[in-house]
Each structure stands twice: as structure tokens, then as C-alpha cells.
Amino acid sequence: MSKIGLPEQITAVERSIVNLRGTIAQLQDMARLKRADPIMIGMREGHLIELEAALKTLKWVYANHEKIRSALK
């Protein structure tokens, strides 16, 4: 398994967030038409909050990676 750097991880999480927002929008449209369970929207929105928190953490780690490396020496 190859090492995946922080910039690539950040991009992957950003992509997942964009895709999930699209999914949520589609589910909202479907729920208005009674074709989707509104519970699924809440579940996806909860996951979106978690992904956004992970993205914030990854960006913080990336912005502070030199300080972190120095502290670990």
C-alpha cells in the first residue's frame, strides 16, 4: 500500500463532501415527492458533519505539520 499524502487526503475528503451534498439534495427532492425516507436525509447529514470535521482536522494538521514534526523530535 502506497502512502497517500495529506494534500491528497484533503482532496479526497473534499470530493466526498461535494458528492454527499449532492446526494442529500437528491434525497430531499425525492422525499418531497414521497419517494425517499426522510430518515435517510438525517443520516446523510450526520455523516456530512463528520466529514466536515475530518476535513477541518486534516487542514489544520497540514497547516501545522512542521510544528508537529518539530514537537515530536
ChimeraX attribute file (.defattr): number of C-alpha atoms within 10 A of each C-alpha:
attribute: neighborCount
match mode: 1-to-1
recipient: residues
	/A:1	3
	/A:2	4
	/A:3	5
	/A:4	8
	/A:5	9
	/A:6	14
	/A:7	11
	/A:8	10
	/A:9	14
	/A:10	18
	/A:11	12
	/A:12	12
	/A:13	17
	/A:14	16
	/A:15	12
	/A:16	15
	/A:17	19
	/A:18	12
	/A:19	13
	/A:20	17
	/A:21	15
	/A:22	12
	/A:23	15
	/A:24	19
	/A:25	13
	/A:26	14
	/A:27	20
	/A:28	18
	/A:29	13
	/A:30	14
	/A:31	16
	/A:32	12
	/A:33	9
	/A:34	10
	/A:35	11
	/A:36	15
	/A:37	13
	/A:38	14
	/A:39	11
	/A:40	14
	/A:41	18
	/A:42	12
	/A:43	11
	/A:44	16
	/A:45	16
	/A:46	11
	/A:47	14
	/A:48	19
	/A:49	12
	/A:50	13
	/A:51	17
	/A:52	15
	/A:53	12
	/A:54	15
	/A:55	19
	/A:56	14
	/A:57	13
	/A:58	17
	/A:59	16
	/A:60	11
	/A:61	14
	/A:62	15
	/A:63	11
	/A:64	11
	/A:65	13
	/A:66	11
	/A:67	10
	/A:68	12
	/A:69	9
	/A:70	8
	/A:71	8
	/A:72	7
	/A:73	5
